Amino acid sequence: MEKNNRDIFQLISILWHRKVFLMVIILIMGLFGIVIGLISPTKYVSSISFIPETDEQSLPGGLGGLASLAGVSIGSGGNASNIPPMTYPQLLNSTSFKNELLSTQLPEAEGVITYYEFLNNLPVSTLDVVKKYTIGLPKLILSSVKNEKNEGVERSDGLNDLLFLTEEESSIYKTVESSINYDYNGQTKVAVINFETNDPIYASILAKKVHDLLEEKIISIRNKNAKNKLEFIRKQFEDRKLEFENLQDELAEFKDSNISLSSSKTQNELQRLQSKLDIVQSVYQELAVQIEQAKIEVQENTPVFTVIQEPLVPIFRTSPKRFMLLIIWSFMGFILASFIVLIKEPFQSAMSLIMSQKTN
């Protein structure tokens, strides 16, 4: 225990004797952190909180009771395509979702601009330029070599239906993906969508747009089968309705042309027309009931996102956190300077030993 204490005091003593060197490195690294904070693009985050409706929730407003009074039976919703809220990030990251979001109209001084145009016209920050030609230099070289190899290569007709993205489009898609943050609390059943962008007003608009598009996607997926069923029944209903009305006219004309209805043949013809009309009428009425049942099924399968907190226009930026950058880079400077001080003497001793062995 005493030996460990002596070792710690010895390290502190070594660092204290090199305190000037430590302070210089910490100061340089701290200034570097401040510079990074100053050249980093300003970001704002707007959030919207909501409760997504799931299959576990019942029909609103006693809809099931009203349906039973109308003679319509409603199931428990088991036919609905259940989409757990935990899987919503997959929808948010889909290409179709990003395309719809990028087409969002945003207000500006001269009119409107799409979100795609806004991202495409953003000035390149100094930090991005530095990253591109330092950390990202190997990727840049490989990308240019790849483009030269692929230059002049034509796509075959069999690939026309595939989706190809340019490097610029791919970069914008990645920006959109990194701008959206989705969080779902399984205990409180509350979902939160955070949207980050360079403009505080656009952050609020786009957070609401992401929520609305997600709700539309969920409704479209869950109601796909029910809507297809409803359209099919409606078509059958219209066909039977036309057939029923034609048979009514035919029966009326037959009665008008055979007022006496005295012969057996005429009576048989009348009965056949009446039976045919009764059958078509029965099918027609049954389809009318099925239409109402299908409408209620569509309504039942339509989720409702109960918004708890509307997105607000953020007042304060969320990044860069300049003070935090100063602390982090200063601490890194302390670690780096301490490592240099502590390793210098053992390194010099090792090098002297190696050189002496070579001399001998």
Secondary structure, 3 states (H helix, E strand, C coil): CHHHHHHHHHHHHHHHHCHHHHHHHHHHHHHHHHHHHHHCCCEEEEEEEEECCCCCCCCHHHHHHHHHHCCCCCCCCCCCCCCCHHHHHHHHCCHHHHHHHHCCEEEECCEEEEHHHHHHCCCCCHHHHHHHCCCCHHHHHHHHHHHHHHCCCCCCHHHCCCCCCCHHHHHHHHHHHHHEEEEEECCCCEEEEEEEECCHHHHHHHHHHHHHHHHHHHHHHHHHHHHHHHHHHHHHHHHHHHHHHHHHHHHHHHHHHCCCCCCHHHHHHHHHHHHHHHHHHHHHHHHHHHHHHHHHHHHHCCCCCEEEECCCCCCCCCECCHHHHHHHHHHHHHHHHHHHHHHHHHHHHHHHHHHHHHHC
